[in-house]
Amino acid sequence: MSFTEKDIKQIKAKGLALEEVESQIELFKTGIPFTNIAEAATVGNGIIGLDTKQIDEAILHFETKKSKASLLKFVPASGAATRMFKFLFRFLKEYNPNKESLNAYINKKNLRELALFLVGIEKFPFYDQVIEQLKTKSIDFDSLSISDKALHFVNTMLDENQLNFGNSPKGLLPFHKYKSNHISTAFEEHLYEAAIYASDDNKAKLHFTISERYKDKFSQEFKRIEEYVEDNTGVSFDISFSYQHESTDTIAVTLKDKPFREDDGKLVFRPSGHGALLKNLNALEADVIFVKNIDNVVVKQYKEEMAKYKKVLAGILFKLQNKAFKYMGVLDKTNISKEDFSKMEAFLTDEMCIKISGEYHKYLDKYKIEYLREKLDRPIRVCGMVKNEGEPGGGPFWVRDQFGNLSLQIVESAQINLKNKWQKDILTNATHFNPVDLVCGVKNYKGEKFNLEDFVDTNAAFITKKTKAGKELKALELPGLWNGSMAHWNTIFVEVPIITFNPVKTVNDLLKAPHQIN
């Protein structure tokens, strides 16, 4: 691939190496291999099911050990909330009250989402805010026809010169309304939650990855709520922000795998998905990092139940990490007994869900040590998994690599060859899915930070088709943060209840019980 001097300057200005861009183009040409799922992880086969006693023990273990570890909550919160309001943008574009009634329009197109929105309109946390905005324009909402009420309300929410919700960061939208008339955002709810399980000496550290253009808005929101939340929790907050690095952008290509260019000849680069946030995660200083998406929050009455299972996951992490560190110390010794080998092998198999190679037992002791060290000396993630109730997203699977080795992985449907009946059947019959509920141990047994970029499966990327200025292009997404970017971590899956998963993917999700005050 020949690039001009101007191209090379542009590539370097983004913090990219020419070799990286060339290898990205090669990936477009060769294609990315599908992930080979061997079977779905299920309770008893890759997913740990817990009884009440185990839950209590894990929580006690967390509460006992947490004072000796630095804790941090990591919240990917990039981008605008446009997709939350997709059906409402469509409504504004399509509906003409002069041609048909609102009911006729809804029934003709079977618009259940719109019907649900309008029936529940007064239950949304932003209802009063919209009505107040209408008053500033001298619009008497109560006197309007049903059609005009719907149009004025939705337009006020979404118009860029009014509330502009569709172009606002999801984390700063009104999510919950309390009886005191206090309106809270998802950002605020994350603080309350962190106060319960991610605080140390009455201080909680949180890190949000955001779009740089929203930094001032997030900072202003924190100033607005800081004293209020601290008074209510007795916890102070150390909040930090970072952005998706430009150096993680990937080059776009034409459908013929040539660099896609602007009209002025410049190369086009695109953000490379949440896998790019591995750099942000890697830069953080903490022993244990909780990872949770910005929109997965609940009102206060459900928070203790949510936090309970975060403590469970963290307690399991502490327990496994303690054993792994102990065995790493054993591997440092000059003489290792047969009993020690047996204990370490049992630990890997029974507690870490690691399938030991069939060749292992043929190895000389020095190669067994090397093998065990390589398996143990990795970051650990304990991931909550919920029963599959038809929600979109990745799931827990046993994956077979090119050498025939099996490991537990979170796999997105886009990584699976759905034209292969066997692979499709495994996906269809999976019992659990990934709610992005992770607790991560990112330091080794000597207390040193792992370089998380050493544990990425670079083949677990995605190629997608997009358009720019009406022209089709191919875009490359880096291995997802909890998919390929953590492929070579030690992975533990734990079944957690569905109450721990309450994302707001569309605005109507705010009408569900975990987002409403009883």
Buried (B, 14 or more C-beta within 10 A) or exposed (E): EEBEEEBEEBBEEBEBEEEBBBEBBEBBEEEBEBBBBBBBBBBEEBBBEBEEEBBEBBBEBBEEBBEEBEBBBBBBBBBBBBEBBBBBBBBBEEBEBEEBEBEEBBEEEEBEBBBBBBEBBEEBBBBBBBBEBBEEEEBEBEEBEEBBBBBBBBBBBBBEEBBEBBEBBBBBBBBBBEEEEEBBBBBBBBBBBBBBBBBBEEEBBBBBBBBEEBBEBBEEBBEEBBEEBBEBBEBBBEBEBBBBBBEBBBBBBBEEBEBBEEEEEEBBBBBBBBBBBBBBBBEBEBBBBBBBBBBBBBBBEBBEEBBBBBBBBBBBBBBBBEBBBBBBEBBEEEEBEEEBBEBBBEBBEEBBBBBBBEEBEEBEEEEBBEBBBEBBBBBBBBBBBBBBEEBEBBBBBBBBBEEEEBBBBBBBBBBBBEEBEEBBEBBEEBBBBBBBBBBBBBBBBEEEBBEBEEBBBEBBBBBEEEEEEEEEBBBBBBBBBBBBBBBBBBBBBBBBEEBBBBBBBBBBBBBEEBBBBE
